[in-house]
């Protein structure tokens, strides 16, 4: 090693800081700003700057000439805090060193934060001659601190808005700390920062203390993160529901030393959730269960029934007059009727029964029952009687009468939807018995259901397989014996079997199926008419039966006219046959408008089964009817029953007076035909003249004229039944 290197590595010689050159070099090399000012005067004129290093010039942007002789206030501006300046002035007056942060401004006006460390310097006599200020630009630190403070304020505000608090528990000291929001949740003094755990427990509902303690044990002993809820005692409200989440805090050795977590006041949320849950399972008007709520209770009820060996009783209650009340008095009164009915059902059925509002005017009740049949009948009669009792609403007496359908089942066979369907059947039986009554479900009602289902299935099969076929029964002029028209009758051809319309009778109660069957029947009839016209066959007019469901369809008349146009069949070839029931009830006026449209297009309108319904002379006059058809029930006994004979004569005279054609249906004997001819009845139809047959067979038999003429009037054969 060289001697020069040895000199470089030897201990440094002591520095002489009194050397002005060395001191100046040190001050100039410092990164911090260093400023020396005169000690006095403190007030105007202010102490002057006698020295400023390069760091100060870089920080402020001023030149040395601009700084020397000027006041340190050179760097202050409009944002400089007045309170901080007052504290500085107080220290200067008492020759106290101080440290402050101050907002200053660069020469170009840019603000910056500076940290000041200022102390006085005394001479050898102890007199203060100067102030030395070391200044550091802390703008970035201050911005970071301000951002953190703003974030903390935002967090605190967010916690307050979300009712969210933070908390910690020190395991060694068994002490609890919490944010202001957390302390408020537990009804603790917000001015304190620390609480003994024994002060916390009394703030928790007694029944929840074990839950909280168990949660803390799982966190502190097992190291798990745990979420739990409890109710805190709040003197202004019954209880406050608190959600909490806790996590273990470990030291460097993995030992759990504390528990930290969040808490939130979820009282309002849980209340809303309970209300939503209640709304999802209850009816808002009556407070009873809705069907979803009833379904949720069924498993428990069935379990009780099985355990006790009792039966399950399901009842369907239908208010008989609610629609009338709504239509005449308004829905407000209707709602009052519903609410009163629900109160009476609750009073009559007791707490052991689940009662639900099923729909607008229907209620369902389900209960376990071990009583005898006689006792059940007595009880349900009491319920019906209780509901019958009128009640007063704002001075008006309202009728609360209801019909009740009841089904009894073993619990192991109890399926709610099936039981409701059966109770519905029983309820309609009660209505048929006169309303304001009850009825029990029985097997014959089930057979009726199965029959309806079979009818609907067969109708769908027939429509899907295009198995609907019209058969045509001749209508004969009684004066000439000639065929003047046909009535198209619905038949279903299933394989080689021809089935009558009674095989799908209940399908006509279904609006959709009734309309589809009607459409298919009309299409097939028009197709046959078109074929006859092409063959030159004079068929007269063909009648087609139309149900109310079809007439109530939107644009039904337009659909018929479009079908005629597609088939190239003149409207005059078609006759629409309707029963008297179509002219009454809901939609009667729409049906009448449809009939008027069809008649205006040239289609005939026949009133079928006249005399068996509710038709009035007013309807005969106001509706566009062109033909009356006398029901078979009156024709059957015209020969031996003078009353029936008188009715038939009267109907014929009425039709003549109104310029309407009249057709007698169900004519089976020559004696009936002779009577009708003597009454001047225009046309007859029945087995005497022929059964309904397929369109292709009509063409084969049309040359057999004698079959369509009145048989000889020889008294020896009069009265014998014709064979068809």
Buried (B, 14 or more C-beta within 10 A) or exposed (E): EEEEEEEEEEEEEEEEEEEEEEEEEEBEEEEBBBBBBBBBEEEEEBBBBBBBBBBBBEBBBBEEEBBEEBBBEBBBEEEBEEEBBEEBEEBBEEEEEBEBBBBBBBEEEEEBBBBBBBBBEEEEEEEEEBBBBBBBBBBEEBEEEEEEEEEEEEEBEEBBEEBBBBBBBBBEEEBBBBBBBBBBBBBBEEEEEEBEBEBBEEBBBEEBBEBBEEBBEBBBEEEEEBEBBBBBBBEEEEBBBBBBBBBBBEEEEEEBEBBBBBBBBBBEEBEEEEEEEEEEBBBEEBEBBBBEBBBEBBEEBBEBBBEEEBBBBBBBBBBBBBEEBBEEBEEEBBBBBBBBBBBBBBEBBEEEBBBBBBEEBBBBBBBBBEEEEEEBBEBBEEBBEBBBEEBEBEEEEBBBBBBBBBBBBEBEEBEBEBBBBBBBBBBBBBBEEEEBBBBBBEEEBBEBBEEBEBBBEBBBEBBEEEBBBBBBBBBBBBEEBEBBBBBBBBBBBBEEEBBEBEBBEBBBEBBEBBBBBBBBBBBBBBBBBBBBBEEEBEBBBBBBBBBBBBBBBEEBBEBBBEBBEEBEBEBEBBBBBBBBBBBBEEBBEBBBEBBBBBBEBEBBBBBBBBBBBEBEEEBBEEBBBBBBBBBBBBBBBBBEEEEBBEBBBEBBEBBBEEEBBBBBBBBBBBBBBBBBBEBBBBBBBBBBBBEBBBBEEBBEEBEEEEBBBBBEEEEEEBEEEBEB
